[in-house]
Amino acid sequence: MGSRFSAPGPQEKRYAAYREGLAPAAEHPDRQEPLKKYVMGLRLEGERKSIEPMAARLDAKNTQAVRQSLQHFVANAPGSDEAILEPVRNQGWPSILKQGPMVAWIVDDTGFPKKGKHSVGVARQYCGQVGQQDNCQVAVSLSVATWEASLPIAYRLYLPQEWAKDSERREKAGVPEQIRFQTKPPIAVDQIRPAVQADLVGGVVLRDAAYGNDSQFRAGVTDLGLTYMVGVQSSMSGWKNGTAPLPPKLWKGRGRPPQLLRRDREHQPVSVQELALGLPASAWKNVTWRQGTDRKLKSRFAAVRVRPAHRDDEKAELAPEEWLVVEWPKGEAEPVKYWLSTLSMKTKLKELAKMAKQRWIIERDYEELKQELGLGH
């Protein structure tokens, strides 16, 4: 007489092996089983992925015991995020690479709306999920991506300054002493650095204007030997191709020779918006960058060489020229998006536009993480 339960299929076997591969990251043997149950609970069907509903789905007859086990695992987790993410990367990334090569490192942050004030890092700040300032937590992440898929490899909760300087609040919430206040761009650079050291190379760093306007973030990426394609705001200033700040003043033979670059009333950089509006009609080309769900995605783009001008009159060396990529869809009164990129001068417009638009994949994957796996619950 056959069993009424079917044998596990290939997908179930892979998932079981995946859970087993994560278990050693829990360090202590007593924590390995709760970790495997927690991961299983995230995958089970159900709208809420917080501990209590997951415990009920995992074992309806012993919900209270399972809930206590999961609660203890989550609330008292001495292990590091890196210890968990390393086996995730080691198991998941090779499978993704079978579908295509790595093309990008994607830096992002995402907000989780919260009603209370006791969760670590919760504060009134911009929350992308609701599109405005709200009471929320924010996490900075780094993902590696092919053209078709992405995988988070670093994840860190942002600690606002009001939390960082409140020792009583920190102690009550269990915030480690070594965690200090950092703005989000330096956090992102700190996430990229060990990934570079682990030889996860071959991609372009992508980020929107919230980070791209930060010249120190761009410099940090460049110092790591990586290229970038980052969004910038329309007000960002730059020098048109072939122009630059004035050289230092002539030395008159006394004191230290002048070293700083200069500007004057007639010799000033322009905003990237002004630069884009001044481009000839021939500079704008229609570009199709990928196939969408029901149609090909296309728009109108231009790309020109510019020299970023941020505080260059306080520097002694010229900033190198970079690509300024601009999107101006037909029917719009003015350009809608701007990017700076250190990709090669030989890079074609279609390649620039495709890379600029590649951040869509992290937006899609974050939406799936929130809807399917309860990210932020």
C-alpha positions as CSV (number, residue, x, y, z in Angstrom):
1,M,0.0,0.0,0.0
2,G,1.6,3.3,-1.1
3,S,2.2,6.3,1.2
4,R,-0.3,9.2,0.9
5,F,2.6,11.6,1.0
6,S,4.5,12.2,-2.3
7,A,8.3,12.1,-2.2
8,P,10.0,15.5,-2.1
9,G,10.7,16.9,-5.6
10,P,13.9,18.6,-6.8
11,Q,12.9,22.0,-5.6
12,E,12.0,20.8,-2.1
13,K,15.3,19.0,-1.9
14,R,17.3,22.1,-2.9
15,Y,15.4,24.1,-0.4
16,A,16.1,21.6,2.4
17,A,19.8,21.6,1.4
18,Y,19.7,25.4,1.5
19,R,18.3,25.5,5.1
20,E,20.9,22.9,6.2
21,G,23.6,25.1,4.7
22,L,22.4,28.1,6.7
23,A,22.3,26.2,10.0
24,P,26.0,26.5,10.9
25,A,25.7,30.3,10.8
26,A,23.6,30.0,14.0
27,E,26.9,29.0,15.8
28,H,25.4,27.2,18.8
29,P,23.7,23.9,18.1
30,D,20.6,24.9,20.1
31,R,20.0,27.8,17.7
32,Q,20.3,25.8,14.5
33,E,16.8,24.2,14.6
34,P,15.1,27.5,15.3
35,L,17.0,29.1,12.4
36,K,15.8,26.4,10.0
37,K,12.2,26.7,11.3
38,Y,12.4,30.5,10.9
39,V,13.6,30.2,7.3
40,M,10.8,27.6,6.6
41,G,8.2,29.9,8.1
42,L,9.2,32.8,5.8
43,R,8.5,30.6,2.8
44,L,5.1,29.2,3.9
45,E,2.1,30.9,2.5
46,G,0.5,33.6,4.6
47,E,0.2,37.4,4.5
48,R,1.9,38.1,7.8
49,K,5.5,36.8,8.3
50,S,5.9,38.0,11.9
51,I,6.7,35.4,14.6
52,E,3.2,34.5,15.9
53,P,1.5,33.8,12.6
54,M,4.5,31.9,11.4
55,A,4.5,29.7,14.5
56,A,0.9,28.9,13.9
57,R,1.6,27.8,10.4
58,L,4.7,25.8,11.3
59,D,2.9,23.7,14.0
60,A,-0.7,24.4,14.8
61,K,-0.7,22.0,17.7
62,N,2.3,23.5,19.4
63,T,2.1,27.1,18.4
64,Q,3.1,28.5,21.8
65,A,6.2,26.5,22.1
66,V,7.3,27.3,18.5
67,R,6.5,31.0,19.1
68,Q,8.7,31.1,22.2
69,S,11.5,29.3,20.3
70,L,11.4,31.7,17.4
71,Q,11.1,34.7,19.7
72,H,14.2,33.7,21.6
73,F,16.1,33.1,18.4
74,V,15.2,36.5,17.0
75,A,15.5,38.5,20.2
76,N,18.8,37.0,21.4
77,A,20.9,36.7,18.3
78,P,24.6,37.0,19.1
79,G,25.7,36.0,15.6
80,S,26.4,38.5,12.9
81,D,24.5,39.3,9.7
82,E,27.6,38.6,7.7
83,A,27.7,35.0,9.1
84,I,24.1,34.4,7.8
85,L,24.6,36.2,4.5
86,E,27.8,34.4,3.6
87,P,26.2,31.0,3.1
88,V,23.3,32.7,1.4
89,R,25.8,34.2,-1.1
90,N,27.8,31.0,-1.4
91,Q,24.7,28.9,-2.2
92,G,22.6,31.4,-4.2
93,W,25.1,33.3,-6.3
94,P,26.6,30.4,-8.3
95,S,23.1,29.4,-9.4
96,I,22.3,33.0,-10.5
97,L,25.5,33.2,-12.4
98,K,24.5,30.2,-14.5
99,Q,21.9,32.5,-16.1
100,G,24.3,35.3,-17.0
101,P,27.4,37.3,-15.8
102,M,27.5,39.8,-13.0
103,V,26.9,43.3,-14.3
104,A,26.2,45.5,-11.3
105,W,26.6,46.2,-7.6
106,I,23.3,47.8,-6.5
107,V,23.3,50.0,-3.4
108,D,19.9,50.8,-2.0
109,D,18.0,51.5,1.2
110,T,14.5,50.6,2.1
111,G,12.2,51.7,4.9
112,F,9.9,49.7,7.1
113,P,6.9,51.6,8.6
114,K,6.7,51.2,12.4
115,K,4.0,52.3,14.9
116,G,6.1,52.2,18.1
117,K,9.3,53.9,19.1
118,H,11.2,51.0,20.7
119,S,12.5,49.1,17.6
120,V,16.2,49.8,17.0
121,G,16.7,52.8,14.7
122,V,13.0,53.7,14.4
123,A,12.6,57.4,13.9
124,R,10.6,59.9,11.8
125,Q,12.5,59.8,8.5
126,Y,11.9,59.3,4.8
127,C,10.3,56.0,4.1
128,G,10.2,54.9,0.5
129,Q,7.4,52.4,1.1
130,V,5.0,55.2,1.9
131,G,6.8,57.9,-0.2
132,Q,7.1,60.5,2.6
133,Q,8.5,61.2,6.0
134,D,7.1,58.6,8.5
135,N,7.9,56.7,11.6
136,C,10.1,53.8,10.3
137,Q,13.3,51.9,10.3
138,V,15.7,52.1,7.3
139,A,18.2,49.5,6.2
140,V,21.1,50.0,3.7
141,S,21.8,47.1,1.4
142,L,24.3,46.0,-1.2
143,S,23.2,43.5,-3.9
144,V,25.0,41.8,-6.7
145,A,23.1,41.6,-10.0
146,T,23.0,40.0,-13.4
147,W,20.7,41.5,-16.1
148,E,17.9,39.2,-14.8
149,A,18.4,38.7,-11.0
150,S,19.9,40.1,-7.9
151,L,21.1,38.8,-4.5
152,P,21.6,40.8,-1.3
153,I,25.1,40.3,0.1
154,A,25.2,43.0,2.8
155,Y,22.5,44.5,4.9
156,R,22.7,47.0,7.7
157,L,20.2,48.8,9.8
158,Y,20.7,52.6,9.7
159,L,21.0,54.1,13.2
160,P,19.8,57.8,13.2
161,Q,21.9,60.3,15.2
162,E,19.2,60.6,17.8
163,W,19.6,56.9,18.6
164,A,23.4,56.9,18.3
165,K,23.8,59.5,21.0
166,D,21.1,58.1,23.4
167,S,23.1,55.7,25.6
168,E,20.1,54.7,27.7
169,R,18.0,53.9,24.7
170,R,20.9,52.0,23.1
171,E,21.4,49.9,26.1
172,K,17.8,49.0,26.5
173,A,17.5,48.0,22.8
174,G,20.8,46.1,22.9
175,V,22.7,48.2,20.3
176,P,26.4,47.1,20.3
177,E,28.8,49.7,21.6
178,Q,30.9,49.6,18.4
179,I,28.0,50.8,16.3
180,R,28.3,54.6,15.8
181,F,26.4,57.1,13.8
182,Q,27.2,57.1,10.0
183,T,25.3,58.6,7.2
184,K,24.1,56.1,4.6
185,P,26.7,56.7,1.8
186,P,29.7,55.8,4.1
187,I,27.7,52.7,5.2
188,A,27.4,51.7,1.6
189,V,31.1,52.1,0.9
190,D,31.9,50.0,4.0
191,Q,29.6,47.3,2.6
192,I,31.3,47.4,-0.8
193,R,34.9,47.2,0.5
194,P,34.7,43.6,1.9
195,A,32.8,42.4,-1.2
196,V,35.7,43.7,-3.3
197,Q,38.2,41.9,-1.0
198,A,36.2,38.7,-1.5
199,D,36.8,39.0,-5.3
200,L,33.1,39.7,-6.2
201,V,34.2,41.9,-9.1
202,G,32.9,42.6,-12.5
203,G,30.1,45.0,-12.0
204,V,29.2,48.7,-12.1
205,V,28.1,50.4,-8.8
206,L,24.5,51.7,-9.2
207,R,22.7,54.1,-6.9
208,D,20.0,56.8,-7.2
209,A,20.5,60.5,-6.6
210,A,20.2,60.2,-2.8
211,Y,23.7,58.9,-2.8
212,G,25.0,59.9,-6.3
213,N,25.0,63.6,-5.4
214,D,27.5,62.8,-2.6
215,S,31.0,63.4,-4.0
216,Q,32.6,61.4,-1.2
217,F,30.5,58.4,-2.0
218,R,31.6,58.6,-5.7
219,A,35.2,59.0,-4.6
220,G,35.0,56.1,-2.2
221,V,33.7,53.8,-5.0
222,T,36.5,55.0,-7.3
223,D,39.1,54.4,-4.7
224,L,38.0,50.8,-4.5
225,G,38.8,50.5,-8.2
226,L,35.2,50.3,-9.3
227,T,33.2,52.2,-11.9
228,Y,29.8,53.7,-11.2
229,M,26.5,54.8,-12.7
230,V,24.8,57.0,-10.1
231,G,21.8,59.3,-10.2
232,V,22.3,63.0,-9.6
233,Q,20.0,65.9,-9.1
234,S,19.3,68.4,-11.8
235,S,20.9,71.2,-9.7
236,M,24.3,69.5,-9.6
237,S,27.0,71.6,-11.2
238,G,29.6,70.7,-13.8
239,W,31.8,72.1,-16.5
240,K,30.9,71.5,-20.1
241,N,33.1,69.3,-22.2
242,G,36.3,71.2,-23.0
243,T,36.0,73.7,-20.1
244,A,37.4,73.7,-16.6
245,P,38.1,75.9,-13.6
246,L,40.7,78.7,-14.0
247,P,44.3,77.7,-13.1
248,P,45.8,79.0,-9.8
249,K,46.9,82.6,-9.7
250,L,50.3,83.4,-10.9
251,W,53.0,83.3,-8.2
252,K,54.5,86.7,-7.5
253,G,57.7,85.3,-5.9
254,R,56.7,85.8,-2.3
255,G,55.1,83.3,0.1
256,R,53.7,80.0,-0.9
257,P,52.9,79.5,-4.6
258,P,49.1,79.6,-5.2
259,Q,47.7,76.1,-5.7
260,L,43.9,76.3,-5.7
261,L,41.8,76.3,-8.9
262,R,39.7,79.4,-9.4
263,R,36.4,80.7,-10.7
264,D,35.3,84.3,-11.4
265,R,32.0,86.0,-12.3
266,E,32.3,85.1,-16.0
267,H,33.9,81.7,-15.5
268,Q,31.4,79.5,-13.6
269,P,30.1,75.9,-13.9
270,V,26.5,75.3,-14.9
271,S,23.8,72.9,-13.6
272,V,23.4,69.6,-15.4
273,Q,19.9,70.7,-16.2
274,E,21.1,73.8,-17.9
275,L,23.7,71.8,-19.8
276,A,21.1,69.3,-20.9
277,L,18.6,72.0,-22.1
278,G,21.4,73.5,-24.2
279,L,22.2,70.3,-26.1
280,P,21.3,70.3,-29.8
281,A,18.4,68.2,-31.1
282,S,20.9,65.8,-32.7
283,A,22.3,64.8,-29.3
284,W,19.0,63.1,-28.3
285,K,18.4,59.5,-29.4
286,N,15.6,57.0,-28.9
287,V,16.9,54.0,-26.9
288,T,15.2,50.7,-26.1
289,W,16.9,49.1,-23.1
290,R,14.9,46.0,-22.3
291,Q,11.7,44.0,-22.8
292,G,9.0,44.9,-20.2
293,T,6.0,42.7,-19.2
294,D,3.9,43.7,-22.2
295,R,6.1,46.1,-24.3
296,K,9.6,47.2,-25.0
297,L,10.8,49.9,-22.7
298,K,12.3,52.9,-24.5
299,S,12.8,56.6,-24.0
300,R,15.0,59.5,-25.3
301,F,18.5,59.8,-24.0
302,A,21.7,61.9,-24.5
303,A,25.2,61.4,-23.1
304,V,28.0,64.0,-22.9
305,R,31.3,64.4,-21.2
306,V,31.3,66.7,-18.2
307,R,33.7,67.6,-15.3
308,P,31.9,67.6,-11.9
309,A,32.4,71.0,-10.2
310,H,31.7,70.3,-6.5
311,R,33.9,72.7,-4.5
312,D,36.7,72.4,-7.2
313,D,37.8,76.0,-6.3
314,E,39.0,74.4,-3.0
315,K,41.1,71.9,-4.8
316,A,44.5,71.9,-6.5
317,E,43.7,69.2,-9.1
318,L,41.1,69.0,-11.8
319,A,38.4,66.4,-11.5
320,P,38.4,64.0,-14.4
321,E,35.7,64.1,-17.0
322,E,32.8,61.6,-16.7
323,W,29.7,60.7,-18.6
324,L,26.5,62.7,-17.9
325,V,23.6,60.6,-19.1
326,V,20.2,62.4,-19.4
327,E,16.7,61.0,-20.0
328,W,14.2,63.3,-21.6
329,P,11.1,61.5,-22.8
330,K,9.1,62.9,-25.6
331,G,6.2,65.0,-24.4
332,E,7.9,66.0,-21.2
333,A,8.7,69.7,-20.7
334,E,12.2,69.0,-19.5
335,P,14.6,66.1,-18.7
336,V,13.4,63.8,-16.0
337,K,16.6,61.9,-14.8
338,Y,20.3,62.5,-14.7
339,W,23.2,60.1,-14.0
340,L,27.0,60.5,-13.7
341,S,29.2,57.6,-14.8
342,T,32.8,56.6,-14.9
343,L,32.3,54.0,-17.6
344,S,34.8,54.0,-20.5
345,M,34.7,56.9,-23.0
346,K,34.1,54.3,-25.6
347,T,30.8,53.2,-24.0
348,K,27.9,53.6,-26.4
349,L,24.7,55.5,-25.5
350,K,22.5,52.3,-25.6
351,E,24.9,50.6,-23.1
352,L,24.9,53.7,-20.8
353,A,21.1,53.9,-20.8
354,K,20.7,50.2,-20.2
355,M,23.1,50.3,-17.2
356,A,21.4,53.5,-15.8
357,K,18.0,51.7,-15.9
358,Q,19.3,48.5,-14.3
359,R,18.2,49.6,-10.8
360,W,14.7,48.4,-11.7
361,I,15.7,44.9,-10.7
362,I,16.4,45.8,-7.1
363,E,13.1,47.6,-6.9
364,R,11.3,44.5,-8.2
365,D,13.2,42.2,-5.9
366,Y,12.6,44.3,-2.8
367,E,8.9,44.3,-3.6
368,E,9.0,40.5,-3.8
369,L,10.9,40.2,-0.6
370,K,8.3,42.3,1.2
371,Q,5.3,40.6,-0.4
372,E,6.5,37.0,-0.4
373,L,8.9,36.8,2.5
374,G,7.7,39.5,4.9
375,L,10.7,41.8,4.8
376,G,10.0,44.5,7.4
377,H,7.4,42.6,9.3
